[in-house]
Each structure stands twice: as C-alpha cells, then as structure tokens.
C-alpha cells in the first residue's frame, strides 16, 4: 500500500509542476500578445489625413539638414474629404491638392498668399513639398519622402 501512495504522490507532484509551468508560459504568451496589440493600435491610430503635422527638418541625400524655425510655424494638414492640403508657413498660408494610394503620395497645384517676409523659409519648404512622392508614419512622426531619394521631410504630430 505504501508504494502505491508514494507513486501517487510523486505523480501528483509531477503533474502539478507541469501545470504550473504551463500556466506561467501561457501567462507570458498572453502578456506578449497584449503588448503587440497595444503597439499595433498605437501605430495604426494615426492617419496622414485629418491630423496636423509640424515640420521639424528635411534631411537631404547629401547629408545636409535643413531645420525648420523653432515653433509651430510650418504646419500641414491633409483634408481627406476635399482631397486638399492646407499649410501655414512663417510668412503665408498655402493650399493644394493631394492623392494617395497606399504609401504613394502626390501633391500639387499649390497656391498661396503672396506677402513678402524677409528671411522666410517658405520657398525652401514649398520646394521640398513639391518633391514628395511617398510617406511613412512611425509613431507620431510623419516622413514625407522625396523623389529620386533627394531627401526626407520630417514632421511631428501637433498635440491636440
């Protein structure tokens, strides 16, 4: 009788240890899955359209970095319903049209107010926008990629 009890107790301990290990592994998998879902939700929650983006800088292919003036002077938004771009600069405001297909982005027909401002970076900004042909959103950062690998304009989501 004693050997049967000892075998029963030994088997119970082995099964119990296996169950605890299985629960620990399952809990770890659940935590990883939750973290992945949360990360995907953060990345998918931002769209190009219907948000405001402030220009930080443009990094050119030759390594030169063109930095925007401090402050939220250069802000762009993409109106999904009208298919229009609206932007303000350190001098004027401008608008144009856009179309996107996946990450491919085309913009054009820019019009702007014509006030003259000494030292404005508006001309550089508009020239850089005219070269954009695709985009990527990573977290709260929008990267407008210029054609022929000329450079990348980097924007940040304007806080609501």
C-alpha positions as CSV (number, residue, x, y, z in Angstrom):
1,X,0.0,0.0,0.0
2,X,2.8,2.4,0.9
3,X,4.5,2.1,-2.6
4,X,1.1,3.0,-4.2
5,X,0.8,6.1,-2.1
6,X,4.4,7.1,-2.8
7,X,3.9,6.6,-6.6
8,X,0.6,8.5,-6.4
9,X,2.2,11.4,-4.5
10,X,5.2,11.5,-7.0
11,X,2.8,11.6,-10.0
12,X,0.7,14.3,-8.4
13,X,3.9,16.4,-7.9
14,X,5.0,15.9,-11.5
15,X,1.6,16.8,-12.9
16,X,1.3,19.8,-10.6
17,X,4.8,21.1,-11.6
18,X,3.9,20.7,-15.3
19,X,0.6,22.6,-14.8
20,X,2.4,25.5,-13.1
21,X,5.0,25.6,-15.9
22,X,2.2,25.6,-18.5
23,X,0.3,28.4,-16.7
24,X,3.5,30.5,-16.5
25,X,4.2,30.0,-20.2
26,X,0.6,30.8,-21.1
27,X,0.7,34.0,-19.0
28,X,3.9,35.1,-20.7
29,X,2.3,34.5,-24.1
30,X,-0.8,36.5,-23.1
31,X,1.4,39.4,-21.9
32,X,3.4,39.4,-25.2
33,X,0.2,39.3,-27.2
34,X,-1.3,42.2,-25.3
35,X,1.9,44.3,-25.8
36,X,1.9,43.5,-29.5
37,X,-1.8,44.5,-29.8
38,X,-1.2,47.8,-27.9
39,X,1.8,48.6,-30.1
40,X,-0.2,47.9,-33.3
41,X,-3.1,50.1,-32.0
42,X,-0.6,53.0,-31.4
43,X,0.9,52.7,-34.9
44,X,-2.4,52.2,-36.7
45,X,-4.2,55.0,-34.8
46,X,-2.6,57.8,-36.8
47,X,-3.5,58.6,-40.3
48,X,-2.0,61.1,-42.8
49,X,-5.3,62.8,-43.2
50,X,-7.3,64.8,-40.7
51,X,-4.3,65.5,-38.4
52,X,-2.0,68.5,-38.2
53,X,1.8,67.9,-38.7
54,X,4.5,70.4,-37.8
55,X,7.7,70.4,-40.0
56,X,10.9,69.8,-38.0
57,X,13.5,69.4,-40.7
58,X,14.5,68.0,-44.0
59,X,17.4,65.6,-44.3
60,X,18.9,65.8,-47.8
61,X,20.6,62.9,-49.6
62,X,24.0,64.7,-49.3
63,X,23.7,64.7,-45.5
64,X,22.7,68.3,-45.2
65,X,19.9,69.0,-42.7
66,X,17.6,71.9,-43.3
67,X,16.0,72.7,-40.0
68,X,12.6,74.5,-39.7
69,X,12.5,77.6,-37.5
70,X,11.5,77.0,-33.9
71,X,7.8,76.9,-33.0
72,X,4.8,75.6,-34.9
73,X,5.2,78.0,-37.9
74,X,5.2,75.3,-40.6
75,X,2.1,73.1,-40.1
76,X,0.4,71.0,-42.8
77,X,-2.8,69.0,-42.8
78,X,-4.4,66.8,-45.3
79,X,-8.2,67.1,-45.7
80,X,-9.5,63.6,-46.7
81,X,-12.9,64.8,-47.8
82,X,-11.8,67.6,-50.1
83,X,-8.5,66.0,-51.2
84,X,-6.8,69.2,-50.2
85,X,-3.6,70.2,-48.4
86,X,-3.6,73.2,-46.2
87,X,-0.4,74.6,-44.7
88,X,0.8,77.7,-42.9
89,X,4.3,78.9,-43.0
90,X,6.4,81.5,-41.3
91,X,5.0,84.0,-43.8
92,X,2.0,82.9,-45.7
93,X,-0.6,80.1,-45.9
94,X,-0.8,77.8,-48.9
95,X,-3.1,75.0,-50.2
96,X,-3.0,72.4,-52.9
97,X,-4.4,69.1,-53.8
98,X,-3.2,65.6,-52.9
99,X,-3.9,62.0,-53.7
100,X,-2.6,58.9,-52.1
101,X,-2.5,55.2,-52.9
102,X,-1.1,53.2,-50.0
103,X,2.1,55.0,-49.2
104,X,2.4,56.7,-52.5
105,X,1.6,60.4,-52.3
106,X,1.2,63.0,-55.0
107,X,0.7,66.7,-54.3
108,X,0.5,69.8,-56.5
109,X,-1.3,72.9,-57.7
110,X,0.0,74.9,-54.7
111,X,-1.4,78.3,-54.3
112,X,-0.5,80.7,-51.5
113,X,-0.9,84.2,-50.2
114,X,1.9,86.5,-51.5
115,X,3.1,88.5,-48.6
116,X,6.8,89.2,-48.6
117,X,8.7,88.3,-45.4
118,X,12.4,88.9,-45.1
119,X,14.3,85.7,-44.1
120,X,11.3,83.4,-44.7
121,X,12.0,79.7,-45.2
122,X,8.7,79.3,-47.1
123,X,10.4,78.9,-50.5
124,X,12.6,76.1,-49.3
125,X,9.6,74.4,-47.6
126,X,7.4,74.6,-50.7
127,X,10.3,73.4,-52.9
128,X,10.7,70.4,-50.6
129,X,7.0,69.6,-50.6
130,X,6.9,69.7,-54.4
131,X,9.4,66.8,-54.5
132,X,7.5,64.4,-52.2
133,X,6.2,61.2,-53.7
134,X,5.6,58.9,-50.7
135,X,5.1,58.9,-46.9
136,X,5.6,56.8,-43.8
137,X,4.1,57.3,-40.4
138,X,6.1,55.9,-37.4
139,X,4.5,56.6,-34.1
140,X,3.8,60.3,-34.0
141,X,6.3,61.1,-36.8
142,X,5.4,61.7,-40.4
143,X,8.2,61.3,-43.0
144,X,7.5,62.7,-46.5
145,X,9.9,61.0,-48.8
146,X,11.1,63.0,-51.8
147,X,11.5,61.5,-55.2
148,X,14.9,60.3,-56.5
149,X,16.0,59.9,-52.9
150,X,16.5,63.6,-52.7
151,X,15.7,63.7,-49.1
152,X,13.1,63.2,-46.3
153,X,10.9,65.9,-44.7
154,X,10.2,65.0,-41.1
155,X,7.1,66.2,-39.3
156,X,5.7,65.6,-35.9
157,X,2.0,65.3,-34.9
158,X,0.7,68.6,-33.4
159,X,-0.6,67.9,-29.9
160,X,-4.3,68.3,-29.6
